[in-house]
Amino acid sequence: MTSTQSDFHHSLDRLIATNRKKQREQFQYRNIYSPTDFARAFCTVSCDAGRMTGKTEFIRRNSTDRDAIITLNEDGLSAKFADCRAKIATARTFHRLAMQAFLTVYVDDASYVFQVADRDELIALFAKGYKTTFVFLG
């Protein structure tokens, strides 16, 4: 991993931690928000720092079996995320994960994924229990 990628990973870790802290602070107001609106307002981290900054690698290193990864398509999917324990779907197949709850939903190459999938629909599908964090990278 390069120094730039390491810096980016550290920054992302801090952004996600800050977002989760904000979620906890705002949890008392959940009664005035639907789960979807709460997720849109308090549970999303969106970040792009250019190509080859380690976004996919960050997802690979940080995803757990309590997470989901959404990527653009099947191309290279097995190579990119073969060692991940997270549930993996594409921009066209993420609906199949709808019955499950996740701690974090990572969207790799989000600017491309959201040309195929609707961002608000994805959030609405996975915003359960006011606890899911959405991380949109790229």
CYANA upper distance limits for C-alpha pairs under 8 A (distance plus 0.5 A):
  1 MET  CA      5 GLN  CA      6.61
  1 MET  CA      6 SER  CA      7.03
  2 THR  CA      6 SER  CA      6.69
  3 SER  CA      7 ASP  CA      6.65
  4 THR  CA      8 PHE  CA      6.65
  4 THR  CA     53 THR  CA      7.18
  5 GLN  CA      9 HIS  CA      6.60
  5 GLN  CA     53 THR  CA      5.56
  5 GLN  CA     54 GLY  CA      5.67
  6 SER  CA     10 HIS  CA      6.71
  7 ASP  CA     11 SER  CA      6.67
  8 PHE  CA     12 LEU  CA      6.63
  8 PHE  CA     49 ALA  CA      8.46
  8 PHE  CA     53 THR  CA      7.26
  8 PHE  CA     54 GLY  CA      7.72
  9 HIS  CA     13 ASP  CA      6.61
  9 HIS  CA     54 GLY  CA      7.78
  9 HIS  CA     55 LYS  CA      8.36
  9 HIS  CA     58 PHE  CA      6.70
 10 HIS  CA     14 ARG  CA      6.86
 11 SER  CA     15 LEU  CA      6.71
 12 LEU  CA     16 ILE  CA      6.60
 13 ASP  CA     17 ALA  CA      6.62
 14 ARG  CA     18 THR  CA      6.48
 15 LEU  CA     19 ASN  CA      6.59
 15 LEU  CA     45 VAL  CA      7.66
 16 ILE  CA     20 ARG  CA      6.67
 16 ILE  CA     45 VAL  CA      7.13
 16 ILE  CA    135 VAL  CA      8.37
 17 ALA  CA     21 LYS  CA      6.69
 18 THR  CA     22 LYS  CA      6.73
 19 ASN  CA     23 GLN  CA      6.71
 19 ASN  CA     42 PHE  CA      7.59
 19 ASN  CA     43 CYS  CA      7.01
 19 ASN  CA     44 THR  CA      7.91
 19 ASN  CA     45 VAL  CA      7.58
 20 ARG  CA     24 ARG  CA      6.87
 20 ARG  CA     43 CYS  CA      7.66
 20 ARG  CA    133 THR  CA      7.87
 21 LYS  CA     25 GLU  CA      6.82
 22 LYS  CA     26 GLN  CA      6.65
 22 LYS  CA     42 PHE  CA      7.34
 23 GLN  CA     27 PHE  CA      6.43
 23 GLN  CA     42 PHE  CA      6.15
 23 GLN  CA     43 CYS  CA      6.86
 23 GLN  CA    131 LYS  CA      8.35
 24 ARG  CA     28 GLN  CA      8.43
 26 GLN  CA     30 ARG  CA      7.65
 26 GLN  CA     42 PHE  CA      8.13
 27 PHE  CA    130 TYR  CA      8.24
 29 TYR  CA     33 TYR  CA      7.71
 30 ARG  CA     34 SER  CA      7.80
 30 ARG  CA     35 PRO  CA      8.15
 30 ARG  CA     38 PHE  CA      7.27
 30 ARG  CA    130 TYR  CA      8.03
 33 TYR  CA     37 ASP  CA      6.14
 33 TYR  CA     38 PHE  CA      5.92
 34 SER  CA     38 PHE  CA      6.55
 35 PRO  CA     39 ALA  CA      6.59
 35 PRO  CA    124 ALA  CA      8.25
 35 PRO  CA    127 ALA  CA      6.07
 35 PRO  CA    128 LYS  CA      6.65
 35 PRO  CA    129 GLY  CA      7.17
 35 PRO  CA    130 TYR  CA      5.99
 36 THR  CA     40 ARG  CA      6.72
 36 THR  CA    123 ILE  CA      6.89
 36 THR  CA    124 ALA  CA      5.47
 36 THR  CA    127 ALA  CA      5.85
 36 THR  CA    128 LYS  CA      8.36
 37 ASP  CA     41 ALA  CA      6.58
 38 PHE  CA     42 PHE  CA      6.32
 38 PHE  CA     43 CYS  CA      7.56
 38 PHE  CA    130 TYR  CA      7.27
 39 ALA  CA     43 CYS  CA      5.01
 39 ALA  CA     44 THR  CA      7.08
 39 ALA  CA    123 ILE  CA      7.55
 39 ALA  CA    127 ALA  CA      6.63
 39 ALA  CA    130 TYR  CA      7.25
 39 ALA  CA    132 THR  CA      7.87
 39 ALA  CA    133 THR  CA      7.95
 39 ALA  CA    134 PHE  CA      8.38
 40 ARG  CA     44 THR  CA      6.77
 40 ARG  CA    123 ILE  CA      7.76
 43 CYS  CA    131 LYS  CA      8.35
 43 CYS  CA    132 THR  CA      7.34
 43 CYS  CA    133 THR  CA      5.39
 43 CYS  CA    134 PHE  CA      6.53
 44 THR  CA    133 THR  CA      6.45
 44 THR  CA    134 PHE  CA      5.14
 44 THR  CA    135 VAL  CA      6.45
 44 THR  CA    136 PHE  CA      7.99
 45 VAL  CA    133 THR  CA      8.19
 45 VAL  CA    134 PHE  CA      6.62
 45 VAL  CA    135 VAL  CA      5.30
 45 VAL  CA    136 PHE  CA      6.58
 46 SER  CA    135 VAL  CA      6.44
 46 SER  CA    136 PHE  CA      5.08
 46 SER  CA    137 LEU  CA      6.43
 47 CYS  CA    135 VAL  CA      8.46
 47 CYS  CA    136 PHE  CA      6.83
 47 CYS  CA    137 LEU  CA      5.60
 47 CYS  CA    138 GLY  CA      6.80
 48 ASP  CA    137 LEU  CA      6.17
 48 ASP  CA    138 GLY  CA      4.96
 49 ALA  CA     53 THR  CA      7.01
 49 ALA  CA    138 GLY  CA      7.77
 50 GLY  CA    138 GLY  CA      7.74
 54 GLY  CA     58 PHE  CA      6.43
 55 LYS  CA     59 ILE  CA      7.04
 55 LYS  CA    108 ASP  CA      7.82
 55 LYS  CA    137 LEU  CA      6.83
 55 LYS  CA    138 GLY  CA      7.70
 56 THR  CA     60 ARG  CA      6.76
 56 THR  CA     80 LYS  CA      8.18
 56 THR  CA    108 ASP  CA      6.85
 57 GLU  CA     61 ARG  CA      6.61
 58 PHE  CA     62 ASN  CA      6.50
 59 ILE  CA     63 SER  CA      6.07
 59 ILE  CA     69 ILE  CA      8.42
 59 ILE  CA    106 TYR  CA      7.46
 59 ILE  CA    108 ASP  CA      8.25
 60 ARG  CA     80 LYS  CA      8.34
 60 ARG  CA     81 PHE  CA      6.81
 60 ARG  CA     83 ASP  CA      8.20
 60 ARG  CA     84 CYS  CA      6.59
 63 SER  CA     67 ASP  CA      6.45
 63 SER  CA     68 ALA  CA      8.19
 63 SER  CA     69 ILE  CA      8.47
 63 SER  CA     84 CYS  CA      7.32
 63 SER  CA     85 ARG  CA      7.67
 63 SER  CA     86 ALA  CA      6.49
 63 SER  CA    104 THR  CA      8.37
 64 THR  CA     84 CYS  CA      7.64
 64 THR  CA     85 ARG  CA      6.03
 64 THR  CA     86 ALA  CA      5.74
 65 ASP  CA     84 CYS  CA      8.45
 65 ASP  CA     85 ARG  CA      5.21
 65 ASP  CA     86 ALA  CA      4.94
 65 ASP  CA     87 LYS  CA      7.53
 66 ARG  CA     86 ALA  CA      6.92
 66 ARG  CA    101 ALA  CA      8.47
 66 ARG  CA    102 PHE  CA      5.86
 66 ARG  CA    103 LEU  CA      6.13
 66 ARG  CA    104 THR  CA      7.72
 67 ASP  CA     86 ALA  CA      5.48
 67 ASP  CA     87 LYS  CA      6.96
 67 ASP  CA    102 PHE  CA      5.48
 67 ASP  CA    103 LEU  CA      6.02
 67 ASP  CA    104 THR  CA      5.35
 67 ASP  CA    105 VAL  CA      6.27
 67 ASP  CA    106 TYR  CA      8.09
 68 ALA  CA     86 ALA  CA      5.70
 68 ALA  CA     87 LYS  CA      5.17
 68 ALA  CA     88 ILE  CA      6.24
 68 ALA  CA     89 ALA  CA      8.23
 68 ALA  CA    102 PHE  CA      6.97
 68 ALA  CA    104 THR  CA      6.96
 68 ALA  CA    105 VAL  CA      5.27
 68 ALA  CA    106 TYR  CA      6.65
 69 ILE  CA     86 ALA  CA      7.06
 69 ILE  CA     87 LYS  CA      6.70
 69 ILE  CA     88 ILE  CA      5.28
 69 ILE  CA     89 ALA  CA      6.86
 69 ILE  CA    105 VAL  CA      6.38
 69 ILE  CA    106 TYR  CA      5.27
 69 ILE  CA    107 VAL  CA      6.35
 69 ILE  CA    108 ASP  CA      7.68
 70 ILE  CA     88 ILE  CA      6.50
 70 ILE  CA     89 ALA  CA      5.56
 70 ILE  CA     90 THR  CA      5.66
 70 ILE  CA     91 ALA  CA      6.80
 70 ILE  CA     94 PHE  CA      7.19
 70 ILE  CA    105 VAL  CA      7.92
 70 ILE  CA    106 TYR  CA      6.66
 70 ILE  CA    107 VAL  CA      5.21
 70 ILE  CA    108 ASP  CA      6.71
 70 ILE  CA    113 VAL  CA      8.45
 71 THR  CA     77 LEU  CA      8.32
 71 THR  CA     88 ILE  CA      8.25
 71 THR  CA     89 ALA  CA      7.01
 71 THR  CA     90 THR  CA      5.27
 71 THR  CA     91 ALA  CA      6.50
 71 THR  CA    107 VAL  CA      6.47
 71 THR  CA    108 ASP  CA      5.60
 71 THR  CA    109 ASP  CA      7.22
 71 THR  CA    110 ALA  CA      8.22
 71 THR  CA    113 VAL  CA      6.99
 72 LEU  CA     90 THR  CA      5.86
 72 LEU  CA     91 ALA  CA      5.65
 72 LEU  CA     92 ARG  CA      8.45
 72 LEU  CA    108 ASP  CA      7.89
 72 LEU  CA    109 ASP  CA      7.45
 72 LEU  CA    110 ALA  CA      8.45
 72 LEU  CA    112 TYR  CA      7.03
 72 LEU  CA    113 VAL  CA      5.38
 72 LEU  CA    116 VAL  CA      8.44
 73 ASN  CA     77 LEU  CA      7.71
 73 ASN  CA     90 THR  CA      5.62
 73 ASN  CA     91 ALA  CA      7.02
 73 ASN  CA     92 ARG  CA      8.13
 74 GLU  CA     78 SER  CA      8.21
 74 GLU  CA     90 THR  CA      7.30
 76 GLY  CA     80 LYS  CA      6.42
 77 LEU  CA     81 PHE  CA      6.49
 77 LEU  CA     82 ALA  CA      7.96
 78 SER  CA     82 ALA  CA      5.34
 87 LYS  CA     97 LEU  CA      8.36
 88 ILE  CA     94 PHE  CA      8.50
 89 ALA  CA     93 THR  CA      6.09
 89 ALA  CA     94 PHE  CA      5.46
 89 ALA  CA     96 ARG  CA      8.47
 89 ALA  CA     97 LEU  CA      8.21
 90 THR  CA     94 PHE  CA      6.13
 91 ALA  CA    113 VAL  CA      6.04
 91 ALA  CA    114 PHE  CA      8.17
 91 ALA  CA    116 VAL  CA      6.68
 91 ALA  CA    117 ALA  CA      5.91
 92 ARG  CA    116 VAL  CA      7.70
 92 ARG  CA    117 ALA  CA      7.26
 94 PHE  CA     98 ALA  CA      7.84
 94 PHE  CA    122 LEU  CA      8.42
 95 HIS  CA    125 LEU  CA      8.11
 98 ALA  CA    125 LEU  CA      6.38
 98 ALA  CA    126 PHE  CA      6.89
100 GLN  CA    126 PHE  CA      8.35
101 ALA  CA    126 PHE  CA      7.21
101 ALA  CA    128 LYS  CA      7.02
101 ALA  CA    132 THR  CA      8.32
102 PHE  CA    126 PHE  CA      7.86
102 PHE  CA    132 THR  CA      6.53
103 LEU  CA    131 LYS  CA      7.12
103 LEU  CA    132 THR  CA      5.26
103 LEU  CA    133 THR  CA      6.78
104 THR  CA    132 THR  CA      5.93
104 THR  CA    133 THR  CA      5.21
104 THR  CA    134 PHE  CA      6.29
104 THR  CA    135 VAL  CA      7.66
105 VAL  CA    126 PHE  CA      8.43
105 VAL  CA    132 THR  CA      7.65
105 VAL  CA    133 THR  CA      6.80
105 VAL  CA    134 PHE  CA      5.38
105 VAL  CA    135 VAL  CA      6.66
106 TYR  CA    134 PHE  CA      6.57
106 TYR  CA    135 VAL  CA      5.28
106 TYR  CA    136 PHE  CA      6.54
106 TYR  CA    137 LEU  CA      8.03
107 VAL  CA    113 VAL  CA      8.02
107 VAL  CA    134 PHE  CA      8.25
107 VAL  CA    135 VAL  CA      6.68
107 VAL  CA    136 PHE  CA      5.33
107 VAL  CA    137 LEU  CA      6.56
108 ASP  CA    113 VAL  CA      8.13
108 ASP  CA    136 PHE  CA      7.12
108 ASP  CA    137 LEU  CA      5.88
108 ASP  CA    138 GLY  CA      7.02
109 ASP  CA    113 VAL  CA      6.74
109 ASP  CA    136 PHE  CA      8.15
109 ASP  CA    137 LEU  CA      6.22
109 ASP  CA    138 GLY  CA      4.88
110 ALA  CA    114 PHE  CA      6.37
110 ALA  CA    136 PHE  CA      6.00
110 ALA  CA    137 LEU  CA      6.00
110 ALA  CA    138 GLY  CA      5.66
111 SER  CA    115 GLN  CA      7.23
111 SER  CA    137 LEU  CA      8.47
111 SER  CA    138 GLY  CA      6.35
112 TYR  CA    116 VAL  CA      7.60
113 VAL  CA    117 ALA  CA      6.41
114 PHE  CA    118 ASP  CA      6.21
114 PHE  CA    119 ARG  CA      6.43
117 ALA  CA    121 GLU  CA      8.34
117 ALA  CA    122 LEU  CA      8.00
118 ASP  CA    122 LEU  CA      6.78
119 ARG  CA    123 ILE  CA      6.81
120 ASP  CA    124 ALA  CA      6.56
121 GLU  CA    125 LEU  CA      6.55
122 LEU  CA    126 PHE  CA      6.95
123 ILE  CA    127 ALA  CA      6.19
123 ILE  CA    134 PHE  CA      8.18
126 PHE  CA    132 THR  CA      7.84
127 ALA  CA    131 LYS  CA      8.07
127 ALA  CA    132 THR  CA      6.58
128 LYS  CA    132 THR  CA      7.29
